[in-house]
Amino acid sequence: MAEIRLENVTKRYIEEKRPHYAVREISLSVEQGEFIFLIGSSGAGKSTLLQLIGSEIYPDEGVVYLNDVNIARLIGPWRTRATRSFGIVNQQCQLIRKRTIGDNLLLCYPDEGAAKRYSELLDVEYIFCIKHRDWRTGKIERLELTTPEKVAGRNVLIVDDICSRGGTFTHTARALKNAGAEDIYLYVSHCENTIFDGLVLTDGLICHVFTTDSIYRGEHENITIINGGRE
């Protein structure tokens, strides 16, 4: 029978040079067909525990097993195949009444090039941005939304192919917030570990980042690997 098992699992984050424990020395097992309820106050570590089970993040100590296999040791197609044997449904739906998922979600491409590459592949309403750069330094001075009137009250997914430090996405998210966007998410096909050097994960504009494991090797509670990019 299929089983998920945690043995002395700990996950901590460093804030202001001090460790803060999201999950500490947790051991449990869940067999196929069994119902388990996680109860706790906000910040107790419930979501972190689910992310550990789903291999979205890895423990600092202890082991997470899926059918006696250490998930943290699986890479590429092996990990993808293992994690497809179960699923996690997030609770943050945040849908507007009387609208479909497509109505609630607005795609945003950070430049015209991305819009041309991907808009025909996704049948979802979108907008794109026009960058204004300093001609001497190449730095983005400001970013203009093509149709900002579509943004107010909408959840927005920024879509692009690669993220390095993420400066473009910070500018994009700020423009979206100024136009009245609700929650903003980012999907990139490839994410470099230099994302930790930028502001994407710290300025509070982008709620969550989704990517593949094609080149990303880090761990962060606000980054989710949604498939095996190296498969």
Secondary structure as GFF3:
##gff-version 3
##sequence-region A 1 231
A	DSSP	beta_strand	3	15	.	.	.	ID=ss1
A	DSSP	beta_strand	18	31	.	.	.	ID=ss2
A	DSSP	alpha_helix	46	53	.	.	.	ID=ss3
A	DSSP	beta_strand	61	66	.	.	.	ID=ss4
A	DSSP	beta_strand	69	70	.	.	.	ID=ss5
A	DSSP	three_ten_helix	71	73	.	.	.	ID=ss6
A	DSSP	alpha_helix	76	83	.	.	.	ID=ss7
A	DSSP	alpha_helix	101	104	.	.	.	ID=ss8
A	DSSP	beta_strand	105	109	.	.	.	ID=ss9
A	DSSP	alpha_helix	112	118	.	.	.	ID=ss10
A	DSSP	beta_strand	126	133	.	.	.	ID=ss11
A	DSSP	beta_strand	140	145	.	.	.	ID=ss12
A	DSSP	three_ten_helix	148	150	.	.	.	ID=ss13
A	DSSP	beta_strand	155	163	.	.	.	ID=ss14
A	DSSP	alpha_helix	167	178	.	.	.	ID=ss15
A	DSSP	beta_strand	184	191	.	.	.	ID=ss16
A	DSSP	three_ten_helix	193	197	.	.	.	ID=ss17
A	DSSP	beta_strand	208	211	.	.	.	ID=ss18
A	DSSP	beta_strand	223	225	.	.	.	ID=ss19
###
